[in-house]
Amino acid sequence: MGETHNRRAFRLSFLSRDAEIVGPTAAEVLAGVREAPAWDGATISPVHGQFPRAHITWHAGAGFNVHCFPAESSLGHFLVRDKHFSPTSVEINLCGQALERWPRELFVPQSLAAEALEYFLEHRELNPSLSWTGTGEFPRESIWQGREERKAWERKHRSE
């Protein structure tokens, strides 16, 4: 009963969908993320309350990005394949507020994402046997930030 009870304490939602799923499985989360529009991602949060929570996105050619917040005071932790980061190469649009490049190690295969999510849904915390890095603890490159920089970047790339 423990695992089912804990899973029912969570809901899965997407910006692009009205319906929420209560008690999602890791497989449902990952399938939903792959089917969602490229700009959308999954949010897993408690049915009652806001934490712990997780955000999962899919990036074709790179993998899943899993960002967990175990408590309200947490700045978040990303699941990583390796803590030795390669140069930034994967473009990430941060909700239209900024465009950045992140290292490939922040994008994991489905099997690793599923392992992290199953543990999160059952235990309400990060799987200590996996590698995680803090939100500010990896290299990132800003391509543009804010509306004016975005417009300038778009003008430049249209003319190329």
Backbone hydrogen bonds, N-H to C=O, Kabsch-Sander energy under -0.5 kcal/mol:
donor,donor_aa,acceptor,acceptor_aa,energy
5,H,1,M,-2.8
6,N,2,G,-2.6
7,R,3,E,-2.5
8,R,4,T,-2.1
9,A,5,H,-0.6
9,A,6,N,-1.1
10,F,7,R,-2.0
11,R,45,S,-2.9
12,L,21,I,-2.7
13,S,43,T,-2.3
15,L,41,G,-0.6
17,R,14,F,-0.9
21,I,12,L,-2.1
22,V,20,E,-0.5
23,G,7,R,-0.6
23,G,10,F,-2.9
29,V,25,T,-2.1
30,L,26,A,-2.5
31,A,27,A,-2.3
32,G,28,E,-2.3
33,V,29,V,-2.2
34,R,30,L,-2.0
35,E,31,A,-1.7
36,A,32,G,-1.2
40,D,37,P,-2.0
42,A,56,I,-2.8
43,T,13,S,-2.4
44,I,54,A,-2.8
45,S,11,R,-2.0
45,S,43,T,-0.5
47,V,9,A,-3.2
49,G,47,V,-0.6
53,R,69,F,-2.1
54,A,44,I,-2.2
55,H,67,H,-2.7
56,I,42,A,-2.2
57,T,65,N,-2.0
59,H,63,G,-2.2
62,A,59,H,-2.6
63,G,59,H,-2.8
64,F,108,V,-2.9
65,N,57,T,-2.6
66,V,64,F,-0.5
67,H,55,H,-2.8
67,H,65,N,-0.5
68,C,66,V,-0.5
68,C,77,H,-2.9
69,F,53,R,-3.3
74,S,71,A,-1.7
77,H,68,C,-2.4
78,F,133,T,-3.3
79,L,66,V,-2.3
80,V,131,S,-2.4
81,R,105,E,-2.3
85,F,83,K,-0.8
89,S,102,W,-2.3
90,V,102,W,-2.5
91,E,89,S,-0.6
92,I,100,E,-3.3
94,L,92,I,-0.7
94,L,98,A,-3.1
95,C,93,N,-1.6
97,Q,94,L,-2.3
99,L,144,W,-2.4
100,E,92,I,-2.7
101,R,141,E,-2.3
102,W,90,V,-2.5
106,L,103,P,-1.6
107,F,104,R,-2.1
108,V,64,F,-3.1
113,A,109,P,-2.3
114,A,110,Q,-2.9
115,E,111,S,-1.9
116,A,112,L,-2.2
117,L,113,A,-2.5
118,E,114,A,-2.8
119,Y,115,E,-1.7
120,F,116,A,-2.3
121,L,117,L,-2.9
122,E,118,E,-1.7
123,H,119,Y,-3.4
124,R,120,F,-2.1
130,L,127,N,-1.7
133,T,78,F,-2.1
135,T,76,G,-1.6
137,E,134,G,-2.0
141,E,101,R,-2.2
143,I,99,L,-3.3
143,I,141,E,-0.5
144,W,99,L,-1.5
146,G,97,Q,-3.0
149,E,145,Q,-0.7
150,R,146,G,-2.0
151,K,147,R,-2.6
152,A,148,E,-2.2
153,W,149,E,-2.4
154,E,150,R,-2.7
155,R,151,K,-2.4
156,K,152,A,-2.3
157,H,153,W,-2.2
158,R,154,E,-1.8
159,S,155,R,-1.6
160,E,156,K,-0.7
